[in-house]
Amino acid sequence: MKTGSLKDPALLGWLIPLLVSGIVFASTMCRTVYIGDSGEFSLVFKTLGIAHPPGYPLFTLLGNLFVLLTGFLKPALSANLLSMLLSLTVLPILFFLFKGRQNPTPASLIALLWSFTPSFWAESVGVEVYNLNVAFIAVITLLAFSDRSSKWLLIAYLLGLSLAHHLTAIILLPAIIYMFFKQDYKINVRVLPVSAILFVLGLSVYLYLPARASVSPLADWGHPSSLSLLINHITASQYQQAATFSLANLWASLVLFLSLMIENWWWLGIAATIFGAVVSYKYYFDRFIFALILISANIILAAFYRIPDIDPYYLPALFACLIYVGNGLIWLWGKLGGKQERAYFTVVLGGLVFLLLILNYGKVDRSDYRLAEDYGKLILDTAGSGTVFTKNDNSSFAALYLRYAEGYQPDVEVFDKAVRMKALVDRARSLTGRSLLDYQSARIAYLQKAPGQKYLTKSLFPYDLKWKNVGEDLTSRGILYAYNQPYTRATVPGLRHNIDAADFKSRQVLINLNLSRGDEYLSRDMPDTSRAEGAFGKALNYMEGEPRGSLHNQLGISFRHLGQGDLALTAYKRGLIAPRLSESERGEINFNISNIHKDRGNSLAAAGDYQGALTAFLKALEYDPVNARLFYNVGVIYTNFLNDPNRGIPYLKSYLKQNPSDDNVKNLIRSFSTDR
């Protein structure tokens, strides 16, 4: 049999998962701009810009080339197609990782098993960075176990390239070091100098960032034109406030990973991983250690980040578990000597792959997804002309992409806090003659000096207190706030296509849309409270079943600032029973519930209903039992308004423990002691 012929099992083996997955991925791929970072990457690809930290220069260059080669397609569709193709590259690598030439049937099925793993499949329907990250991990893993003498040179270069794509590739380093010293390191050390050069050569792709920043591209996140700005961008310094490590976070990271395994592969996947790990330990020890290092490093790294959309960060660990599963399946295949036994094995494993496909197809399918596009168009259409300041990724990226990559609503200028920050600063300088380097100063200067109508998107979920702080009155204009304009009645129309709230970013859009609609109803000369309550109720319903307590907390904060205390309490209480809830998040929700009752207490006290105020303040203390202001309020109501100093003085004394220098409270206590 000639190698490379159509009858070659190796050729057919890797082609089968490639073709099957290609057809499935293409049928589920989003046809337009997708939610989240999709709009940003599509715009960056089109304009050869600079993406959010760490900048993703390799991804940007690949994306720009692909958009140029597929110029007959809209940039967002090209970007999604590139993401799909990058996912497909992983499958042949998996085939050869599991000795596909000797075992084409199980190797092909293992590749398909990974292909239809929901967490990986979901990254193939819209442009995202994680599939290329998995591709690098897969090919470096394959090389690490190859017998090629020159592999360390290639591994060094690819590791540098992978870090020029996504910094989480750093988890490969300890696994590579293990393999380097496990093999004949006396020979290997001779390649270290050249390997170091090749590693730096791979990293040198980051030089794209200052080179491109020097010409101020349309999409210019962070404008990394100097060494300090470049380092800040590469190290993602602006996100480091979200990076905290603790043992509690480590435990939460492990629990989250296990729950993701169950979501992807059910409990059968846990059992298969354990079985495969035992087989690997006994028969493929180096693979056992390599995968264990990947899993451990990934879980530790993810423990630093407590962000809502962290699930894709665990793809490397999930891939490492697939190594265990695959090793176990290959070992079983070798133990089955007869054709009939192997036929049964093929049917069972093939059935599981088919089950993954059928059960997850509807969940992953985004072929009819139009939510991000509709939302972006709604923002631009509501403005019609003038300038719109956008807030948050979901509203910013789709609107920016549609305006500057597709030319939609060309009379609208769009600025956000990141992608077009440099353009805003330059414009503010031209209007004022002064250098205003921070976003807030530049935004206010532009709003005050620039001609034409100006708007801000409503950022109600998550709620940002500082967003509306622009020094002038803002009036509701549907999905927007109008700057320094008289109120004009507007509507927040329904979206053009079917609503898809399958993922939390989509739910964020729909929640913000309905909160904005409710806010518009309440802003009218004659507030329509009934329709506002209906819109707010829809927003609450979109969070039904959401597992992340932090998101319920965010919605409660939004409701509180919109004056919807009862809905806020409902959202908070859902958060307290959510399966993904850290102790710090629990404490924050309890504090927020306390604030709702404290607000009610303040309102009732101002209205002279001191018994009602007391009840509210005592309820607030149940959720925040060390709040000094609550001790003070309860104590004063008992002593001054309800004539019950015996109950009030203990609360005042609790207040004094935290504020011992408050002479007024001391005198109040002393006055009642004297009276007695």
N, C-alpha and C positions, 0 to 999 in steps of 0.2 A: 504494500500500500504506500503510495507516495504522500509524503507530508505536504499538506496544503491542498490536497484534492478535495472535491466536494464530499467524498466518502470518508474523509478523515474525521474520526470521532472528536478530535480536539477542535477542529474547525466548526463542525456542526454543534458541538457542545456549547461553545461560547456564543455562537450565533443565535441559538434558540432563545436563551433568556434575553439577549439583546433585542431580537425582533419582537418577541412577545411583550416585553416591557415597553419597548418603543411605541408599539400600537396602543397599549393601555395608557401610558403617560401622555401621548398625544391626544387621546380622547378625553383626558381629564384636565388638561392644561388650560389655564386662564387665557382668554383671547385678547385681553386688553390690560390696562394698568391694574395691578393687583394691590391688595391692602398692605399696610406696613411700609417697609423700605423699598418696595417695588418701584414706586414713582420716583424716588430719589435715584436709585440705580439706573433706571431707564433714562432719566434726564442726564445723569453723569456719563453714561455710555454715549448718548447722542452728542453731547457738547464737549466731551473729553474733559470732564470736570474733576472735582475732588470730593469724595464721599465722606461720610461721617467717620470718626476715628475707629480704627487706625488708618483709614484712608483707602484700603483695598486697592493699591495701585495695579497689581497683577490682574485682578478681576476687572478693573476699569479698562485696561489696555485690551484684554481679551474681548470685553463687551463692546468697546468702540470698534474694533476690527470686525466683529460679527455683525454689528448694526450696519456698518458700511457695506459688507458683503451681501446683506439682505435688505438693501435700501428700498426694495419694493414693498416691504412690510412696515407697519407702524413700529416705532422704536420699542414700545412696551411688549408687543408680540415677539419681536426679535429677541429681546432680553429674556422673556419667559422661555422661548425656544432654546436659547443658549443654556439656561439653567437645566432644562430637561436633558439636553445632550450631555452636560457634565455629569448628571446623575447616571446616565447610561454607561459612561466610561468605567464606573465602578464594577460593573457586572463581569466583563471579561477578566478583570483583575482577580475577582473572587473565584472565578472558574479555575484559573491557573494556581491560585493560592491553595486550593484544595485538590491539587494534582489531577486536573481535568483530563489530561492525556491518558492517565491510567484509569480514572474513574469518571468518565464523562457524564453518566446519568446522575449520580448524587451531587457532583459539582455543579451541574446545571440547575438542579433543584434548589441547592443551597443559595445560588445566585438569585433565583426567583424568590426564594424565601425572604431575602434581604430587600429585593425590589419592591415587594408588596407589604413590607413592614411600614405601618402607617406613618410613623415619625419621619422616615426617609422619603417615602412617597409624597408626603405633604410638602416637602421642600422642592419637589420637582414640578409643581403646578404653577409657580410664579417665581420670579427672579429673587434668589436669596444666595447668601454666601456659603451656607453650610454644606451643600453638596460637593462643591469643589474642595472644601476642607476634608470631607470624607474620602474623596478621590485621592488626595495627597496621602492621607493616612493609609489607604489601601495599597497604593503602589509602593510606599516606603516599607510597609509590612512585608509585601511580596519580595522586595529586594533583600530585606534583612535575613530572610530564610533561603535565599538563593545561594548557589555555589559559585557564582561569578567572582573572580578575584578582584575585579575593578568596581565592585558594587559600592564600596564605601565612598568613592569619589562621587558617584551618582547620588547616593543617599545624602551626602553633605550638600550638594547643590539643590536637591529637591527639598531638603529641610529648610534651607535658606529661602527658597521660593515659597514654601508653604507658610513660613512666618511672614513673608511679604504679602500674604493673603489674609491669614487670620492668626492672631497671636495664641489662640488656644492650641495650635499645633505644637506648642512648647511641651505638651504632655508626652510627645514622642521622644523627647530627648533622653529621659532616664531609661526608657525601653531600648533605645538605640545604644546607649552606653553599655547596658547589660549585654546586648548581643555582641558588641565590639570586643569586650573583654572575655566573654564566654568562648569566643572563637580564638584563633591563634593571634593574640594581640601583639606578639613580638614581630610578626610580619605586618600586622595592621598599622602599628605605630609609624611605619615608614611612609604611610600615605597621609599622615596627619597634616603636614604643612600644605600639601596640595588640597587636601580636603577643606582646610580652613579657608584657603583662597576661594575655593568653589562655593563654600557656604556664604562668605561675604559677597561673592558675585550674585548669588541668589537674592540676598538681602538688598543688594544695590538697586533693585526695582523701586525701592522707596525714594530714590532720587527723583523719580517722576513727580513727586508731590511738590518740592520747592521749585522745580523747573516749570511746572504748569502754573503754580501759584504766582510766579513772576509776571505772568501775562493776565492775571485776574480773570479766570474763566467765569462763565455765567454761574455755574455751580461751584462755589469756592468755600467749602466748609472749613472754618478755622484759618484760612489763608496762611498755610504753613510756609511762608517765604523766608523766614530766618531759622537759625539753628534751634533756638529755644522753642519757637512755635512748632517746628518740625518734631522735636522730641515730645512736646506736649501732645501733638496729634497722634504720633505713633504709639505712645504709651497710654492714650485715651485718658488723659488726666482729668478731663471734664466729667468722666463717669466714676472717678475713684471714690466720690462720696458714697456711692452705692456699694462699694466693695469693703465689706467688713467680715472678718473671720472670727468664729467662735465655735466651741464644741457643740453648742446647740444648733448652729447653722450647719455644721458638718453632719450631725445626725439627721437634720431635716433634708439635707442634700441626698443622703443615702436612702432615706424613706421615699423621697420623690423619685429617685432613680428606680427603685424597686416597683413603685406604682406605675411608672412609665413602661417598665418591662411587662407588667401584667396587662396594661392597656394595649400594648403592641402584640404580645405573643400569648396572652392569657397565662394561667398558672402552669400550663403545659410548657411554656417557654422557660419558666423558672426551673422546672424539673429537668428539662433538656439541657439547660445551662449548667446545672449542678452535675448531671451525668457527664456532660462533655468536659467539665473541669476535672472530674476524677479521671476520665480517660486520658486527658491531656497530661495530667500530673504523672500518670504511669507510663505513657507511651510517647508523649510529645512534650517533654518537660520544658524545653526552651519556649515553646509556644504558650505553655501554661504561665510561665513567669512573665513573658512579654505582654500577654493579654491582661494579666493581673496588674501589672504596672500601669497599663493604659486605663483600666477601670478605676484604680485607686487614684491616680493623678487627676483624672477627669472629675471624679466626685469631689476631691479636695478643691480643685480649681473652681468648680461650680458653687462650692460652699461660700465663696467670697461674694457671690452675686445673688441678692434676693430681689430679683426683678420678675414681673409677671410672665414675660415671654421667654423663660429660661429653658423650656423643654428641648429646643434644638441643640443646646449646649451639651446635652448628654449623648448625642449621636456617636461620638468616638467610643464611649463606654459601651453603648449598645452594639457597635461594630465589634468590639473586643469580645463581648458575650457571644456574638455570632461565630467567632473563631472557636470558642469552646463547643458551641452547638455543632458546628461543621466538623470539628475533629471527632466528636462522638458519632456523628452520622457516617463519616468515612470509615471509622473503626468498625461500626456495625456492618457496613457494606462488605468489608473484608472478611468478616466472620460468616457471612452468608455465601456459602459456596455454590449452591444450586441455582439454576435459572429461575425455578418457580419461586424460591424464597426471595430472590432479588426482584422478581416481578411484583410480589406482594409488597415488598419494601417500597418500590417505585410508586405503586398505587396509593399506599398510605401517605407517603411524603408528598406526592403530587396532589392528593386530596387535601392535605393541610394547606399547601400553597394556594390551591383553588379556593379553599374556604377563606383564607386571608384576603384574596382578591374580591370575592363576592361580598363578604361582610363589610369591607372597608371602601368599596368603590363609591358608594353614595356619599360617604363621609368626606372623601378626599376630592371628589369631582368638583372642579371649578370651571368647567367649560362654558357655563352660562353665567359666570360671576361678573356682575357689572356694578357692584356697590361702590367701590372706590372711584370708578369713573363717574358714576352718577353724583356722588357726593362732591367730587371736585368740580364738576360742571355746575352743580347747584350753587356753590360758593361764587364762581365766576359769573354765572348768569344773574345772581341776585345783585351783584355790583354793577354789571353791565359796562361800566367805564370807571376810570379813576384808579385808586390804589387800595389794595387789600393787604392787611397784615394778618398772617396766619399763625396759628399756635398749635403745637403738637404734630407728631409725625403724620397721623391719619388725615388731618385736614391740610397740612402743608404740602406733603409730597405729591399727592394726586393733583392738586391745583397747580403746583409748580410745573409738574410734568406736562399737563394738558396745555398750559399757557405757553411754555417755552420750548417744548419738544414737538407738540402738534400744532401750535399756533392758534389754539382755541381762545376766543374772546381777546383779540389782540389789543383792544383798547384798555385792558386791565393790567396794571402793574402789580406784581405780587412780591412781597417781602416776608421772610421768616427770620427767626433768630439765629439760624445756622447756615443753611445753604446759600442764602443771599445776604448774609450779614455784611460782607465786604462791600457789596454794591450799595447797601443802605448807608454805610458809613461814608462812602465816597459821595453819595447824593446829598447827605446832610452837610458835608463839608462845602459842597458847591453852593448850597442854599444859605449857609450861615457864615462861611469864611473861617470857620473854626474846626479843629480836629476833635471830633466827638467819637471816642474809640469804644465806649460801652454801648450796648444795644439800647438800653432805656433812654439815654440822652439823645442818641441818634434818632430813635423813633419819635420822641416828642418834638425834636427840632423839625423833622420832616412833616409831622402832622401840623405843626404851627406855620411852616413856611411854604410848603409845596402847594401848587395850585390844584384845583379839581376836587372831586369828592373823595373822601377817605373813609375806610371801613376797617373794622377788626372782626375776625371770626369769633363767634361765641365759643369760648372754651369753658364749658360747664362740666365736662367729665373727661379727665379729672379736673377738678376746680382749681383755678389759679387766682389767688386774691390780688396779685400784683398786675395781672394782665390788663385790667381796666383802669389802672392808675396812669392816666395820660394828661391830667391837668385840666381837662374840659369835659363837658357833659357828653355822654354817649346815649343815643336813643336806639331802641330796638328796631331792626330792619330785617325781620325774618331770621335767617341763619346768621346774620351779621349784626354788629353794632355800627351805627353811623356816627361819625365824629363831627361834633359841633353843627348838627343839622336838626331842624325841627322834626318831630315825630311824624312819620308817614306810615300809615297802616300797611302792613305787608303780611304775607303768609309764608309758611314753610311747607311747600307742596310735597306730596308723596314722591317717592323715587320712581324712576321710569321703568325699572325692571323688577323682577321678583326679588324679594328681600332674602338674603342669605346670612344668617347669624350663627354659622357653624363654629367659628373661631372667635376668640375673645377680642381680637382687634376689630372684627366686623361688629361685634356687640358694642364695642366702644363707640363706633361711628353711629350706630342706630340709637344708642342711649343719648349721646350728645345731640343728635337730631331731634329726638322727642323732648329732651329737656329744653332745647332751643325753641321748639314749637310751644311748649307750655309757657316759657318765659315771654314769648311774643303775645300769647293770649292775655297774660297778666299785665302786660305793658300798655294795653289799649286804654283809651279814655274811659271806656266802660269795661273793666276787666271781665273776661269770660272765664270765670273760675271753674265751671263745669267742664269745658273743653280742656282747660289747663290740667285739671285733675286726671282727665282721660289720657292726655299725653304723658303726664308724669307716671301714671299707672303702667303704661306701655314700657316706659324706661325701666321701671322696676321689674317687670315681667321678663325682660331680656336677660336678667341676671339669675333667673330661676335655674338652679342646678349648677351654678358656677362654683368650682371647687376651691378657688383662691379667696381666702378671707380678706386679703388686702384690697381686692377689687370691690367687694361689698362695702368695705370701709370707705373707699373713695366715693362710691355712690351716695353713701350716707352723708358725707361731707358736702357733696353737691346739693342734696336735698335740704340740708340745714341752711345753706347760704341762699337757697331759693325760698326759704320760709316754710318748708314742708316738714315740720318736725315729726309728725307721725310716720311719714314715709322714711324719714331718716332713721328712726328707731327700728323700723322693719328691716331696712338694709343692714344696719349694724348688728341686729340680732341674728340675721342670716350669716353674717360674717363670723360670729362667735361659734357657730356650729359647722362651719365649712371645714372640709377634711384637710386642706392645706392652710394651716394657720400656725405661725410661730408664736412663742410666748411674748415677744416684743410686740407683735401685731395684735395679740389679744389685749395686752395692756393699753395699746393705743385706742382700740375700739371701746374698751371700758371707759377710758377717759372721754371719748367723744360722746358716748351715751350719757355720761355724767353732764357734759356740756348742754345737751338737749334739755335735760331736767333743770339745769341751772338757768338756762335761758327762760324756761317757763316760770321758774320761781321769780326771776327778776321782773318779768312782765306782770305777774300776779301781784307782786309787792308794790309795783308802781301803780297798779289799779286799786290798791287798798285791800286786796284779798290776802290777808296775812296767813290765815289758816291754810289756804291753797298753796301759798308760797312756801310755807313750812313743809307741807307734804312733798312738794317738788324738790326742795333742797335736801330733805332727808333721803329721797329716792336717789338724788345725785350722789350722795355720800355712799350709798351702797356700791356704786361702781367706781368711786374715787375716794376711798376711805381716809386719805391723808391730806385732802385739800383744805388748806388753811382758810381760804375765803369762804368755803362752805361752812366750816366750823363757826366762823364769825357771823355769817348770815343767820344760821340757825339760832345761835346764842342771842343775837340782838332781837330777833323776832320773839323768842320766848320771853326775854327780859323786858323789852320796851313796848311790845305790842300785844302780847298775850298774857302779860302779868304772871308769868310762871318762872321766876328766877331760879328756883330749885332745879329745873330742867335746863335752863339756859346757861348757868354759870359753868357746868362741866364742859360745854362746847367752847365757851370763851377761854377757859383754861387750856383746852387742847389747841386753840388758836395761838395762845401766848407761848406755847412750847416752841412754835416755829417763828414767832415774832415777839421775842421777849422785851423789845424796847418800845412797844406800843403803849404809851402812858394812858391814852384815852381808854383803852380796854381795861387796863389796870384800875383806873379810877371808877369805871363802870362797875366792875366786880366789887371794889371796895365800898361803893355807895350802897349796894344791896347788903353787904355784910354789916354795915353800920345801921341800916334800917332794922335789921333783925336784932 
